[in-house]
Amino acid sequence: MRPVWRPAWVALGSNLDEPRTQVLQAFGDIGALPGVRLVLRSALYRSRPMGPTDQPDFINAVAGLVTRLGPAELLHALHGIERAHGRRRSAADRWGPRTLDLDLLMHGEVVRDGPGLTLPHPGIGERNFVLLPLASVAPDLVIPGLGRVASLAGRVIGTGIERLQQRGSEDG
C-alpha cells in the first residue's frame, strides 16, 4: 500500500545571514524534499523578535505542503534543512537569533503531544508571525482544538509585524 498524501503546514523564520534569502531558499529546499510537494507560499513578513529584543527583526512566512512523510519524518527532514542553513539547535537558542527556524505547525488532522513533537504546534494560536502569514493563504484552515485560522488571526495583536512589499513573484 502506497503512503497517502497529507497536508502539512510549516512556519519559516530567520533573522541572521540575509534572512529574506534564507527563507526564500528554504521554500525551495522544502519543495525539493522527497515525498513533499510545496503547494502554497505566504508572502514574507517582518516581525519583532519574540524573547530577547537585542537581536535583529525576523523574516517570517508559512508554507503549505502535501507530503507522504509521517510527522516525525517530516520534522527530521526540516531539521536537516535547518542544519544545511547553518542552524545548530540548542536550548540556548530557543528565543535567540537564528539562520533558519522551520516549525511543523500541523500535519493533517494529527493531534499529538509527545517528546520532540507536539501537533498542532504549541503557541500557534497566539503568534502573529505565524497566524498572519497562515491566514493570508489558508484563512479557512481549522486548527484542531483552536478553531479557524481567520478567527484566530483576528485576535492577535497586529503590532510589531508588517507584510513586506513583493518583489516580482518571489514573495508569494
Order of alpha helices (4+ residues) and beta strands (2+ residues): beta-alpha-beta-beta-beta-alpha-beta-beta-beta-alpha-beta-beta-alpha-beta
